[in-house]
Amino acid sequence: MDWLRVTSRRHEGWTVVEVSGELDVATRNQLGDHLEEVIAAHTPARVVLDMSGLDFCDASGLSVLVAAHHATKDRQGQLRLVCPQRRIRRLLQITELTDVMPVFDTVAQATATVQDREGAPATTPATARGAVPETG
């Protein structure tokens, strides 16, 4: 049984890595290895990690995100997260990862950027947010 499924594709100049299942101590290397390959393949390394299908994430999973964030910065890029689930977004917020990695509700929002003359992202869209959305 696959506890974590990882796929990637190119979209709007970004590599979108989609994960689903459980990200924990048993599966972190699977995602970490995949992200390392994706990040090494592009400069700048512009990666969107789509966690829409993620059911669970623990501290070891968060460490993979931090490592990927640093690796993308080292390659003049950025890691953006897609996380519409309230409980996982809350985990990102309380660990203050939303202060260093922009979080979006959709891949379309995450890949929508203002481009500078050289094609690099000039700004982070206003749709990025770390706050947990209110439910009504």
Phi, psi and omega in degrees: 000134176275120178276336180220133175247132182229126175224162176216157180205163176264141179206119175054039179082003179247153168264120180261117177256119181257129178237145175214151182109222184241127178253106184211193183301329182281339186240356185299324180295326178300311178289317181302315179297318179297314180296321178302315180296314180298315182294319180293338185280347186221138170227117002287151179273100181250107188236133171249122176261108181272105182260020182303326182266009182280127179267334186206144174213131177247187184299326179292328174293320178297325179295329176295319179296317180297315179298318179293322177301312180295320181295320179292321177299319179298335179254031176056034182236205183205147172253127175241145182249141170248118185210088180278345183284130183299315186290324179283323176297323178297320176299317177297323181289312184290338175270002178064020176290337177292345177283339182244342179233123179293141181240135183233164177275332184222160175296321179301318178294318183292329182266355178277108181228157170274127182264142172271184185297334182263006176090357179275153178298129179269327180215161172268133182302152180293347180282351178288136179203151179255341184295145176286126181296142178284143174250144189241000000 
